[in-house]
Amino acid sequence: MKKLLLLLLLCCGWMTQRAAPADSLICISTDETDLVLKISPAGRLYQVYLGEKLRHFEDARRLNWQVRTGSDGSYPVRGFEAYAAGGTEDFFEPALGVTHADGNKTTYLFYQNHRQQPIDGGTETLITLRDDRYPLQVVLHYAAYPKENVIKAWSEITHTESQPIVLNRMGSAMLYFDAARYFLTNYHGDWAKEAQPATQQLQFGKKVIDTHLGTRAAMQSQPSLNWDSTPNRAKTRAGSCSAPWLGPETSVVRSR
């Protein structure tokens, strides 16, 4: 009887760890844009909306985190994970790829907590995710600047495994965009004609903009790019990214 009671208590504790909080929505907002994340009943974090600001926040509660990966229903129901890790249900490249100390390359990240704090000119949202089998933690940072209509995102990865781990992939963020088509603008140049724009429509696959010139990056191919839903940027939802550090730099946009 004591063993059965202990087993039930352990199961309840495990279910409590995985259960989503009462308010499963996390909203990162500017004056014009909303990024909405939702915690699933299993405790996984998914992006459910990124676009023009919702008129009524209650509308976000109706957004479903579930999507089907195959039209024939042969694949399991899943969502657009906010920070996908390797070895899970996502068949595409993850934001985080880890080889753990024991050689295992599978990582499942579960929501732990989140908080919002004021910063100069905006609000920062910090979301803590943690693997349920390994002492690996990821903190997602989103800094929203309302007046500028800018959301800046980056990630912080820590671990306390007994031996070193290998980070095979480590993305600053993982955002999903939904439009019929996108156009990519990147910049190249030479002396006295730096930052010459080149625009092309994105097709399925991966577009890589990289440079290995360090502080001389502006002389050839700058590690920055913009993407838009229209080529003339007259009325569009746009984004941009850059790799501002020295050394080998790469910016990647993936279409699927």
N, C-alpha and C positions, 0 to 999 in steps of 0.2 A: 504493500500500500504506500509506503514511504517512497519507494522507487518510482511508482506511478505518479505520485504528487510532484516529485522533483522533475520528472519528465514533462509534466504539464506546465510547470512553472518555467522551465527552459523554453518550451515551445511558445508560451505567451510572451516571454521576453524577446524571442526572435521575431515574432509577429509584430511586436511593438516597434522594434528597430526598423522594420521594413515598411510599416504603415505610413501613408501620407498624412501630413498634418491637416488639421481641420480646414484651414484655408490653403488650398493646394496651388494657388496662383502666385506668381512673382511677376510684377510689372515694372519694367524699366522704361521711363518715359521722358520725352522732351515736349516742347510746346506743339510739335507737329507729328511726332512719331511715337509709336508704342512697340515695344518688344515684350511679348508675353511668354513666360515659361510656365509649364504646369508639371506638377509632381504626380506621377501615376500611383495607383493603389499599391504597386509593388515597390515604390520608393525610388523610381528612376525619374530623371529630369528631362523634359522634352520641350522643344520650342513649338508653340502652337500658333504664333502670330508675329509678323514683323511687317509693319506698313503704316499707313496714315493713322493718325490718332483716333482712337475709338471715341465716339460721342458719349457712349454710356459704358462705364467699366463693367457693368453687369453682363454686357454682351460677351465679354471675354470668358465668362463662366460657361457659356454654351459651346465654346470651342473644344473639339475632341482631340486628344493627343494621339489617338490611334490612326494609323494609316496602313494600307495594305501594299506590300511590295510587289505583288503579282496580281494581274487582272484575273487570272484563273483561280485565285484563292489557294494556290498550292503552297504559298509561303505564309509564315506566321504573321499575325497582326503585330505591329510595332509602331514606333513613332520616330520623329526627327530628333534624335537625342542631342541635348544641348552641348555635350562634350563626349562624343562617342569614343570608346576605347577599343583596342584590338581584341579579337577573339570572341566578340559578341554577335548579335543578330545582324548587324549592319554588314552588307556585302561590299561596301565601298571602303575607301581609305579612311581610317579613323583619325581623330584629332590627336589621340595619345596611343603610342605603341610602346609597351614595356616588356622587357624580359626580366622576370622576377629572379630573385636570388637562387631559387630552386630550378630555374630553366623554363618555367611555365610562362607562356606569352599571352595568357587570357587575363583580362582585367574587367571587372564589373564595378561601376561607380554608382553609389546610392546616395541620395540626398541625406544630409545630416542637419543642416540649419542654414539660415541666411539672416542677414541684417543689412540695414541701410543707414548711411551716415552722411551728413553734409560735408561737402568739399567746396573749395573756392569756385564759385560759379555754377555749382550743380549738386548732384547727389551720386554717391557711390554705393553700389549694391555688391555685397560679398556673399557668395554662395559656396558652402563647403560640401564637397562630395568625398566619399570614402569607399574603398574596396571592402567587401565583407569577408574576405579571406586573407588579405595581406594588409600590413600597416602602411598603406599608401593613401595619401590624401591630396586632393586637388581643390584649390580655392579659385573660383571664377570671379573675376572683377569686371564690373561694368560701371563706367563713369558716364553719367548722362548730363549734358549741358543744355538746358531747356531753350535758352534764347538762340544759341548757335545751331540748334537742331543737330547735335553731334552726340553719338554714343561711342565711347572708346572702350575696347575690351582687351583683357589680357588674363593670363592664368599663372598660378603659382603651384608648383608640384613639390611635395615633400614625402619622405618615407623614413621608416625606422626598421627596415628589414635587417637581418643579422649580417648579410653580406651586401656588397654593392649590387645595384640593379643597372640595367642598360635601357636608356631612353632611345628607342628607335625612331619615334616620331613625337613631336611635342608642339602642337599648334597653339598660337596665342588665343584663338577663339574658333568657334564653329558656328557660323550663321547660315541660315537657309533663306534663299530668295525665290519668289514665285512670280515669274512673268513669262509671257509667250516667247520672248527673245531678249538677249542682252548683247550690248556692245562694249568691247573692252578698249580702253585708251591707255597706252603706255608711252613712255617718253625716251627718246634717244637723242644723240647729237655729238658735237665735237666742239673744239675751241671756237668761241664767239657765236655759236649757234646751238647752245645747250637747250635741252627740254623741248625737242621737236615732237609734237604729238603724232601718234599713229593709231587709227581707230579701225577695228574689225569686229564683225559679228562673231560671237562665241558659238562654237559648235560643240557637239558631244565630246567629252574627253577633258584633257587637262592642258592649260596654257601656263607655261613657266616663263617668268621674266627674272633673269638673274644677272649678276655681275660679280666679278672677282677682283675688282680694282681698288677696293677699300675706299680711301679718301678721294680717289680719282674717279669715282663712279659716274659723276655728272659728265665726264668727257665722252662716254659711250652710251651705256644703257642704264638709266636710273632705276633703282630698285623700288619703284612706286607705280601704282596704276589706279585707274578709276573704272567702274563699270556702271552702265546705265541701261534702262529699258528702251531708250530711243537713241539714235545716233546723234541728234542735234542738241540734246540736253535742254530743249525748250521747256518741256513739262515731263518730268521723269522722277523716278525714285533712284537715287544714285548712291554709290558707296566708293570707298577708297581704302587702300592699305599701303604700307611702306615698310621697308626694313632699314631702319636708321642706324644700325650698328656697323662697326668697321669689320672688314674681313669678307668672306664669301657670303653674299646676300641673295636670297631667293624670295620671290612673291609668287603665290600659286592661286589660280582660280580654277575650280572644278565644275564642269557642267554635267548634269545627269538627268 
